[in-house]
């Protein structure tokens, strides 16, 4: 699978400071009838986004002007629950490219990487600091530089914390996101090198 490469992203933060957001909350099970990855954005966080009568919930962040951006900031243990890949599909299709948390469910983290999303994990103290800065200045753009692995406020009027917030990432996952391909594409593209290596071993 190929997707939009990630290198530098400049965007507002969309804050959803809720812990233990499970995959059924991200994309309810009743919307999982499709077998391909299309058409899930409209149902992202459905039970929060819409009221029982089907109208938009004006109190939910995605329905507010400040709820538009490519960076989702959320609480710890994001993506817990089932292993459904649909959760990553819905988040990507909605337009998010980065999810920031103090902890991700392992399966969700892998699904995110495989579908073009960058899950960034910070300590709870760092997450609280970022959330506080965002709360004081919700219109502030933030920059994520994947190549150099940092997050910081962006622009001439940027808030300047003592230093950028650096994050770690698996080197292979980083390379795949920079190039816009998943692990299968990565290995397929390496087929000539793999064949050459195997032939060298035989000799």
C-alpha positions as a LaTeX table, in Angstrom:
\begin{tabular}{lrrr}
\hline
Residue & $x$ (\AA) & $y$ (\AA) & $z$ (\AA) \\
\hline
Unk1 & 0.00 & 0.00 & 0.00 \\
Unk2 & 1.21 & 3.50 & $-0.80$ \\
Unk3 & 0.12 & 6.70 & 0.91 \\
Unk4 & 1.03 & 10.37 & 1.23 \\
Unk5 & 4.68 & 10.65 & 2.34 \\
Unk6 & 5.33 & 12.42 & 5.63 \\
Unk7 & 8.30 & 14.70 & 6.14 \\
Unk8 & 7.41 & 18.12 & 7.51 \\
Unk9 & 3.84 & 18.83 & 8.58 \\
Unk10 & 2.63 & 22.26 & 9.66 \\
Unk11 & $-0.86$ & 22.32 & 11.11 \\
Unk12 & $-3.02$ & 23.29 & 14.03 \\
Unk13 & $-3.46$ & 20.73 & 16.77 \\
Unk14 & $-6.86$ & 19.14 & 17.27 \\
Unk15 & $-7.11$ & 18.31 & 20.97 \\
Unk16 & $-9.10$ & 15.31 & 22.19 \\
Unk17 & $-7.68$ & 14.91 & 25.72 \\
Unk18 & $-9.46$ & 11.66 & 26.54 \\
Unk19 & $-7.75$ & 8.55 & 27.88 \\
Unk20 & $-8.42$ & 4.95 & 26.80 \\
Unk21 & $-10.11$ & 5.82 & 23.52 \\
Unk22 & $-10.84$ & 2.37 & 22.11 \\
Unk23 & $-11.25$ & 1.37 & 18.49 \\
Unk24 & $-15.02$ & 1.07 & 18.84 \\
Unk25 & $-15.09$ & 4.72 & 19.88 \\
Unk26 & $-12.88$ & 5.62 & 16.91 \\
Unk27 & $-15.04$ & 3.70 & 14.43 \\
Unk28 & $-18.11$ & 1.89 & 15.82 \\
Unk29 & $-18.48$ & $-1.79$ & 14.93 \\
Unk30 & $-21.76$ & $-1.21$ & 13.07 \\
Unk31 & $-19.80$ & 0.61 & 10.34 \\
Unk32 & $-17.36$ & $-2.23$ & 9.63 \\
Unk33 & $-19.29$ & $-3.98$ & 6.88 \\
Unk34 & $-16.96$ & $-2.81$ & 4.11 \\
Unk35 & $-13.93$ & $-4.96$ & 3.31 \\
Unk36 & $-11.83$ & $-2.25$ & 1.68 \\
Unk37 & $-10.40$ & 0.90 & 3.23 \\
Unk38 & $-12.67$ & 3.50 & 1.61 \\
Unk39 & $-15.49$ & 5.58 & 3.06 \\
Unk40 & $-14.74$ & 5.53 & 6.78 \\
Unk41 & $-13.97$ & 9.22 & 7.41 \\
Unk42 & $-17.63$ & 10.19 & 7.76 \\
Unk43 & $-18.00$ & 7.76 & 10.67 \\
Unk44 & $-14.87$ & 8.69 & 12.62 \\
Unk45 & $-15.81$ & 9.21 & 16.29 \\
Unk46 & $-19.42$ & 8.89 & 15.14 \\
Unk47 & $-21.04$ & 8.56 & 18.56 \\
Unk48 & $-19.27$ & 11.71 & 19.72 \\
Unk49 & $-19.70$ & 13.71 & 16.51 \\
Unk50 & $-23.44$ & 13.19 & 16.13 \\
Unk51 & $-26.47$ & 13.47 & 18.39 \\
Unk52 & $-29.15$ & 10.74 & 18.51 \\
Unk53 & $-31.24$ & 12.64 & 15.92 \\
Unk54 & $-28.31$ & 12.58 & 13.48 \\
Unk55 & $-27.39$ & 16.24 & 13.79 \\
Unk56 & $-23.86$ & 17.34 & 14.56 \\
Unk57 & $-22.92$ & 17.63 & 18.22 \\
Unk58 & $-21.81$ & 21.27 & 18.58 \\
Unk59 & $-19.78$ & 20.44 & 21.68 \\
Unk60 & $-17.50$ & 17.90 & 19.99 \\
Unk61 & $-14.14$ & 19.21 & 18.85 \\
Unk62 & $-14.34$ & 17.97 & 15.24 \\
Unk63 & $-17.50$ & 20.03 & 14.79 \\
Unk64 & $-15.83$ & 23.25 & 15.91 \\
Unk65 & $-13.69$ & 25.64 & 13.81 \\
Unk66 & $-10.62$ & 24.71 & 15.89 \\
Unk67 & $-11.26$ & 21.04 & 15.19 \\
Unk68 & $-9.64$ & 21.07 & 11.77 \\
Unk69 & $-6.03$ & 20.03 & 11.30 \\
Unk70 & $-3.63$ & 17.18 & 10.60 \\
Unk71 & $-2.39$ & 16.65 & 14.17 \\
Unk72 & $-4.58$ & 14.82 & 16.68 \\
Unk73 & $-3.55$ & 15.24 & 20.32 \\
Unk74 & $-5.14$ & 12.70 & 22.63 \\
Unk75 & $-4.79$ & 10.95 & 25.99 \\
Unk76 & $-2.88$ & 7.81 & 26.94 \\
Unk77 & $-3.72$ & 4.30 & 25.76 \\
Unk78 & $-5.20$ & 5.51 & 22.47 \\
Unk79 & $-6.47$ & 2.78 & 20.14 \\
Unk80 & $-7.07$ & 0.11 & 22.77 \\
Unk81 & $-9.73$ & $-2.56$ & 22.33 \\
Unk82 & $-10.05$ & $-4.60$ & 19.15 \\
Unk83 & $-7.44$ & $-5.02$ & 16.43 \\
Unk84 & $-9.61$ & $-3.51$ & 13.68 \\
Unk85 & $-7.54$ & $-1.75$ & 11.05 \\
Unk86 & $-10.60$ & 0.33 & 10.17 \\
Unk87 & $-9.72$ & 2.70 & 13.03 \\
Unk88 & $-6.50$ & 3.74 & 11.28 \\
Unk89 & $-8.33$ & 3.97 & 7.95 \\
Unk90 & $-10.95$ & 6.34 & 9.39 \\
Unk91 & $-8.37$ & 8.62 & 11.01 \\
Unk92 & $-6.27$ & 8.81 & 7.85 \\
Unk93 & $-9.24$ & 9.41 & 5.56 \\
Unk94 & $-10.51$ & 12.21 & 7.76 \\
Unk95 & $-7.24$ & 14.04 & 7.12 \\
Unk96 & $-5.15$ & 13.41 & 10.19 \\
Unk97 & $-1.53$ & 12.43 & 9.56 \\
Unk98 & $-0.12$ & 12.52 & 13.10 \\
Unk99 & $-1.48$ & 11.27 & 16.43 \\
Unk100 & 0.19 & 12.41 & 19.64 \\
Unk101 & $-0.34$ & 10.51 & 22.88 \\
Unk102 & 1.49 & 9.33 & 25.97 \\
Unk103 & 0.79 & 5.73 & 25.00 \\
Unk104 & $-0.74$ & 3.65 & 22.19 \\
Unk105 & $-2.15$ & 0.16 & 22.08 \\
Unk106 & 0.47 & $-1.95$ & 20.28 \\
Unk107 & $-1.79$ & $-3.26$ & 17.52 \\
Unk108 & $-3.19$ & 0.19 & 16.81 \\
Unk109 & 0.32 & 1.63 & 16.63 \\
Unk110 & 1.31 & $-0.93$ & 14.00 \\
Unk111 & $-1.92$ & $-0.36$ & 12.07 \\
Unk112 & $-1.26$ & 3.38 & 12.12 \\
Unk113 & 2.23 & 2.99 & 10.69 \\
Unk114 & 0.98 & 0.60 & 8.02 \\
Unk115 & $-1.64$ & 3.12 & 6.87 \\
Unk116 & 0.38 & 6.31 & 6.63 \\
Unk117 & $-0.14$ & 7.68 & 10.13 \\
Unk118 & 2.66 & 8.84 & 12.42 \\
Unk119 & 1.97 & 7.92 & 16.07 \\
Unk120 & 4.18 & 10.05 & 18.32 \\
Unk121 & 4.58 & 9.12 & 21.96 \\
Unk122 & 5.64 & 11.67 & 24.58 \\
Unk123 & 5.82 & 11.42 & 28.35 \\
Unk124 & 2.72 & 12.44 & 30.27 \\
Unk125 & 4.49 & 15.58 & 31.49 \\
Unk126 & 5.39 & 16.57 & 27.92 \\
Unk127 & 1.87 & 15.81 & 26.74 \\
Unk128 & 0.40 & 17.98 & 29.50 \\
Unk129 & 2.75 & 20.82 & 28.58 \\
Unk130 & 1.84 & 20.64 & 24.90 \\
Unk131 & $-1.87$ & 20.48 & 25.76 \\
Unk132 & $-1.54$ & 23.52 & 28.04 \\
Unk133 & 0.25 & 25.53 & 25.34 \\
Unk134 & $-2.41$ & 24.55 & 22.84 \\
Unk135 & $-5.16$ & 25.51 & 25.28 \\
Unk136 & $-3.74$ & 29.01 & 25.68 \\
Unk137 & $-3.13$ & 29.46 & 21.94 \\
Unk138 & $-5.51$ & 27.15 & 20.00 \\
Unk139 & $-4.87$ & 28.94 & 16.70 \\
Unk140 & $-1.11$ & 28.33 & 16.86 \\
Unk141 & 0.34 & 26.17 & 14.09 \\
Unk142 & 2.77 & 23.44 & 15.06 \\
Unk143 & 5.53 & 21.84 & 13.01 \\
Unk144 & 6.39 & 18.17 & 12.98 \\
Unk145 & 9.67 & 17.28 & 11.32 \\
Unk146 & 9.89 & 13.52 & 10.87 \\
Unk147 & 13.38 & 13.55 & 9.43 \\
Unk148 & 14.80 & 15.26 & 12.52 \\
Unk149 & 12.13 & 13.81 & 14.83 \\
Unk150 & 10.79 & 16.85 & 16.63 \\
Unk151 & 7.61 & 18.81 & 17.30 \\
Unk152 & 7.57 & 22.55 & 17.95 \\
Unk153 & 5.34 & 25.62 & 17.50 \\
Unk154 & 5.70 & 27.08 & 14.02 \\
Unk155 & 5.73 & 30.51 & 12.42 \\
Unk156 & 7.02 & 34.01 & 13.24 \\
Unk157 & 4.70 & 34.36 & 16.23 \\
Unk158 & 5.42 & 30.87 & 17.51 \\
Unk159 & 5.45 & 30.03 & 21.16 \\
Unk160 & 8.96 & 29.00 & 22.05 \\
Unk161 & 9.33 & 26.33 & 24.71 \\
Unk162 & 12.82 & 25.75 & 26.06 \\
Unk163 & 13.51 & 23.26 & 23.27 \\
Unk164 & 11.66 & 21.32 & 20.57 \\
Unk165 & 9.92 & 18.17 & 21.73 \\
Unk166 & 11.99 & 15.31 & 20.32 \\
Unk167 & 10.48 & 11.88 & 19.77 \\
Unk168 & 11.80 & 8.44 & 18.93 \\
Unk169 & 10.67 & 6.16 & 16.10 \\
Unk170 & 11.74 & 2.84 & 14.64 \\
Unk171 & 14.15 & 3.56 & 11.78 \\
Unk172 & 12.36 & 1.25 & 9.34 \\
Unk173 & 8.96 & 2.73 & 10.14 \\
Unk174 & 10.43 & 6.20 & 9.72 \\
Unk175 & 11.83 & 5.35 & 6.30 \\
Unk176 & 8.50 & 3.92 & 5.15 \\
Unk177 & 6.60 & 7.06 & 6.20 \\
Unk178 & 9.16 & 9.35 & 4.57 \\
Unk179 & 8.76 & 7.42 & 1.31 \\
Unk180 & 5.00 & 6.87 & 1.55 \\
Unk181 & 4.95 & 3.07 & 1.54 \\
Unk182 & 4.14 & 0.25 & 3.91 \\
Unk183 & 6.35 & $-2.66$ & 4.94 \\
Unk184 & 5.14 & $-4.90$ & 2.11 \\
Unk185 & 6.05 & $-2.26$ & $-0.48$ \\
Unk186 & 9.38 & $-1.77$ & 1.24 \\
Unk187 & 10.25 & $-5.46$ & 1.05 \\
Unk188 & 8.92 & $-5.82$ & $-2.51$ \\
Unk189 & 11.13 & $-2.93$ & $-3.66$ \\
Unk190 & 14.10 & $-4.64$ & $-2.04$ \\
Unk191 & 13.57 & $-7.86$ & $-4.01$ \\
Unk192 & 16.68 & $-7.38$ & $-6.24$ \\
Unk193 & 18.89 & $-6.84$ & $-3.18$ \\
Unk194 & 17.36 & $-9.84$ & $-1.42$ \\
Unk195 & 17.96 & $-12.07$ & $-4.43$ \\
Unk196 & 21.54 & $-10.84$ & $-4.74$ \\
Unk197 & 22.14 & $-11.50$ & $-1.04$ \\
Unk198 & 20.77 & $-15.03$ & $-1.28$ \\
Unk199 & 22.90 & $-15.78$ & $-4.33$ \\
Unk200 & 25.98 & $-14.51$ & $-2.50$ \\
Unk201 & 25.23 & $-16.84$ & 0.42 \\
Unk202 & 24.94 & $-19.83$ & $-1.91$ \\
Unk203 & 28.31 & $-19.08$ & $-3.40$ \\
\hline
\end{tabular}
